[in-house]
Amino acid sequence: MNPPVPTLSVLKIRPAAPSDASVILQFIRELATYEREPDAVLATEADLLRDGWGEPPRFSALIAEYGQEIAGFALYFTTYSTWRGHHGIRLEDIYVTPALRNRGIGRALLARIAAICVEQGCPRLEWDVLEWNEPAIAVYRRLGATMQNDWRIMRLSGEALAALASGDAVPPAP
């Protein structure tokens, strides 16, 4: 059974404003806890303000308001596909507070980002999902999303990133 779609009078999706940085950070921390990494968030409110509303902005975000309550957010940024020859949108985080889930809020956030993609002529919207998060995977599949199983995320950070940047990276084994 599909959750009820909230009426426009109850649900409002709007662009995030600098005054939303603290609640976005709170939601990021809650999401990290849900994703079993509660101590992994290093971001600060100042980081969000700098990168979301500085020049140039590095991300955009949407806020979902359900009645008088901030119910969730979605944070995204543009990417570029050399194969498609066009930019796309990458959803970094989407989160709905647990007390307000199953009301169609997450779907409404995704639908608004999809509409932004279409408005901008983007050929795709992409995001990651943890392999153990079966409830989310099921929702995404119901929306028509497909999992890209042939690709794996590679990440370079910390000392390895600094070493490569300085030319001190360890050469590959023969």
C-alpha positions as CSV (number, residue, x, y, z in Angstrom):
1,M,0.0,0.0,0.0
2,N,1.3,3.4,-0.9
3,P,1.5,6.1,1.8
4,P,-1.0,8.9,1.5
5,V,0.3,11.9,-0.5
6,P,0.2,14.9,1.8
7,T,-2.0,17.8,0.6
8,L,-0.2,21.0,-0.4
9,S,-1.8,22.8,2.6
10,V,0.0,20.4,5.0
11,L,3.3,19.8,3.1
12,K,5.6,22.5,1.8
13,I,8.9,21.9,-0.1
14,R,11.0,25.0,-0.2
15,P,14.6,25.9,-0.9
16,A,16.7,25.8,2.2
17,A,17.9,29.2,3.6
18,P,21.0,30.0,5.6
19,S,18.7,30.0,8.7
20,D,18.1,26.3,8.1
21,A,21.8,25.3,8.5
22,S,21.5,24.2,12.1
23,V,18.5,22.0,11.4
24,I,20.2,20.5,8.3
25,L,23.2,19.7,10.5
26,Q,20.9,18.1,13.1
27,F,19.3,16.0,10.4
28,I,22.8,15.0,9.0
29,R,23.7,13.8,12.4
30,E,20.5,11.8,12.8
31,L,21.1,10.3,9.4
32,A,24.6,9.3,10.3
33,T,23.3,7.6,13.5
34,Y,20.7,5.7,11.4
35,E,23.5,4.7,9.0
36,R,25.5,3.3,11.9
37,E,28.2,6.0,11.9
38,P,27.1,8.5,14.6
39,D,30.7,9.8,15.1
40,A,31.5,10.2,11.5
41,V,30.0,13.7,11.0
42,L,32.7,16.4,11.0
43,A,30.7,19.1,9.3
44,T,29.8,22.2,11.2
45,E,27.1,24.8,10.7
46,A,29.8,27.2,9.4
47,D,30.8,24.6,6.8
48,L,27.2,24.3,5.6
49,L,26.8,28.1,5.5
50,R,30.1,28.5,3.5
51,D,29.4,25.8,1.0
52,G,25.6,26.2,0.6
53,W,25.3,29.9,0.5
54,G,28.9,31.1,-0.2
55,E,30.3,32.1,-3.6
56,P,30.1,29.9,-5.5
57,P,27.5,27.7,-3.7
58,R,28.7,24.0,-3.7
59,F,25.3,22.5,-3.0
60,S,21.6,23.2,-2.9
61,A,19.1,21.9,-0.4
62,L,15.4,21.6,0.1
63,I,13.5,21.7,3.3
64,A,10.2,19.8,3.8
65,E,7.8,21.4,6.2
66,Y,4.9,19.4,7.4
67,G,2.4,21.6,9.1
68,Q,4.4,23.9,11.3
69,E,7.3,21.4,11.7
70,I,10.5,21.0,9.7
71,A,10.1,17.3,8.6
72,G,13.2,16.7,6.5
73,F,15.7,17.8,3.9
74,A,17.4,16.8,0.7
75,L,20.9,18.1,-0.2
76,Y,22.1,17.8,-3.8
77,F,24.7,19.2,-6.2
78,T,25.4,19.1,-9.9
79,T,27.7,16.6,-11.6
80,Y,28.8,16.2,-15.2
81,S,28.6,13.2,-17.4
82,T,31.2,13.2,-20.1
83,W,29.4,10.3,-21.8
84,R,26.1,12.2,-21.9
85,G,27.7,15.6,-22.5
86,H,25.4,17.2,-19.8
87,H,25.2,17.9,-16.2
88,G,23.1,15.8,-13.8
89,I,22.1,16.0,-10.2
90,R,23.6,14.0,-7.4
91,L,21.5,13.6,-4.3
92,E,23.9,13.5,-1.3
93,D,21.4,13.1,1.5
94,I,17.7,12.8,2.0
95,Y,16.2,12.5,5.4
96,V,12.8,12.6,7.0
97,T,12.5,12.7,10.8
98,P,11.3,9.3,12.1
99,A,8.1,10.7,13.7
100,L,6.9,12.0,10.3
101,R,7.8,9.1,8.0
102,N,5.3,7.2,5.9
103,R,3.4,10.4,5.0
104,G,4.9,10.8,1.5
105,I,7.4,13.5,2.6
106,G,10.5,11.6,1.2
107,R,8.8,10.9,-2.0
108,A,7.8,14.6,-2.3
109,L,11.4,15.7,-1.7
110,L,12.6,13.2,-4.4
111,A,9.8,14.4,-6.8
112,R,10.9,18.0,-6.4
113,I,14.5,17.1,-7.1
114,A,13.4,15.1,-10.1
115,A,11.4,18.2,-11.3
116,I,14.5,20.3,-11.0
117,C,16.4,17.7,-13.1
118,V,13.7,17.9,-15.8
119,E,13.6,21.7,-15.7
120,Q,17.4,21.8,-16.2
121,G,17.4,19.2,-18.9
122,C,19.4,16.8,-16.8
123,P,19.5,13.2,-18.1
124,R,19.8,11.7,-14.7
125,L,19.5,11.9,-11.0
126,E,21.8,9.7,-8.9
127,W,22.4,8.8,-5.3
128,D,23.9,6.1,-3.1
129,V,22.1,3.7,-0.8
130,L,23.7,1.4,1.7
131,E,23.3,-2.2,0.7
132,W,21.7,-3.2,4.0
133,N,19.0,-0.5,3.8
134,E,16.4,-2.7,2.2
135,P,13.4,-0.5,3.1
136,A,15.0,2.4,1.2
137,I,16.0,0.2,-1.7
138,A,12.4,-1.1,-2.0
139,V,11.1,2.5,-2.1
140,Y,13.6,3.6,-4.7
141,R,12.8,0.6,-6.9
142,R,9.1,1.3,-6.6
143,L,9.8,4.8,-7.9
144,G,11.6,3.3,-11.0
145,A,15.2,3.7,-9.9
146,T,17.7,1.1,-10.9
147,M,20.7,-0.1,-9.0
148,Q,24.1,0.3,-10.8
149,N,25.7,-3.0,-9.6
150,D,28.7,-2.8,-12.1
151,W,30.1,0.3,-10.5
152,R,31.9,0.7,-7.1
153,I,32.6,3.8,-5.3
154,M,36.3,4.6,-4.9
155,R,37.4,7.1,-2.2
156,L,40.7,8.8,-1.5
157,S,40.9,10.7,1.7
158,G,43.1,11.7,4.7
159,E,46.8,10.8,4.5
160,A,46.4,8.9,1.2
161,L,44.8,12.0,-0.5
162,A,47.6,14.3,0.9
163,A,50.3,11.9,-0.2
164,L,49.0,11.6,-3.7
165,A,48.6,15.4,-3.9
166,S,52.1,15.9,-2.8
167,G,53.5,13.3,-5.2
168,D,54.5,11.0,-2.3
169,A,52.0,8.3,-3.1
170,V,53.2,4.8,-2.7
171,P,53.7,3.3,-6.2
172,P,51.5,0.3,-7.0
173,A,52.9,-3.2,-6.3
174,P,54.3,-5.0,-9.3
